[in-house]
Amino acid sequence: MSNIIDFLARMGASATLRTSGKADLANALTASDVEPTLAAAILAGDDAALRDRLAPGKFFGIQLDQDEPEEQDDGDEESSVRFAQRRA
Amino acid sequence: MTEAAPGSLACVGVGMTLGSHLTPLARSHIESADVVFVAVSDGLVEQWVRQMHADVRSLQGFYADDKPRQATYREMVDTMLAEVRAGRKVCGVFYGHPGVFAQAPHEAIARAREEGYAARMEPGVSSEDCLYADLGIDPGRVGCQHFEATQFMLNRRIVDPSAWLILWQVGIAGDLSGGRFETDPARLALLVEVLARHYPETHEVAVYRAATLPFQEPRIERLPLAELPRIALGMSDTLAVPPCRALEPDPIVRERLAALNTQT
């Protein structure tokens, strides 16, 4: 597990790996001793296969939800802005 | 007897792409914390964060289909603040930028400060940043307006069709329940109707999603506006609408500026 995550982190930080062709990427995966089926998924750009193997299950993205603004008694625009910022 | 160290909270972002966007400061916050909470949208990214600290706790367990997201956010905030109140140095790790389209980090920081604890947010590379790079948009060229998709539908916004329009969270567009993590053709058809007040239905728009893993390409799918209800959209998708008309010059202001130019 850790060497595939290490490889992805290294790839993410490497201009060479991120722009290399498949042959160079395959060599780098072999050199990093990444398991052949996981290496094949990376070479095929198959992120779903990689997630199924290493991090199965649904992952949710944190979102921002809409609150209808409460009525402001004094109609003060500045306080309305502060309210919106606080709730954002 | 020594007094317990006061708790603190730092909310940081890991950026959009695993390994590419984490700032040295964000990494330092993660590594130096007593406890790390993580809310990222990809299990592999979560694994990556787990390698940075011995005590990383996922906030994913608070999400559930059909559970009100507001309840999820409250639980996330309460969980992080409980550790802060216990005197621990807490780091909340979120994907992208922790303060962009993310309710829990803002709320957690505000509440921690209200209770007298040190709390700060460190910026991360957001989906917006990636969008500019991947779609080749410079927001300074003709301007760029950003709205949350459901808010855009629910309210009459002033839209400038001579600038770019970016609609975030289009993958949950039209959700009034606060518990859905998807949209559907009927809601997207209504969104198209709202957009058609300002843009022709033949206008080409782009669905965009930043790459999460370094071997992935971003999703960039161009289509006529009217086709939007017929494609599959996910939680991380964004709609980018290019301008459909030229900038409209203001001759009066131009004349006045020209006059000032000749005087100075």
Interface residues (C-beta under 8 A of the other chain):
Chain A: M1 S2 I5 D6 L8 A9 R10 M11 G12 A13 L17 R18 L25 I42 G45 D47 L50 R51 L54 A55 P56 G57 F59 F60 G61 I62 Q63 L64 D65 Q66 R86 A88
Chain B: T17 L18 G19 S20 H21 A39 V40 S41 D42 G43 L44 E46 Q47 W48 Q51 Q60 Y63 R69 Q70 Y73 M76 F94 Y95 F101 A102 Q103 A104 H106 A110 E148 T150 Q151 L154 Q169 I172 G178 F181 T212 L213 P214 F215 Q216 E217 M235 S236
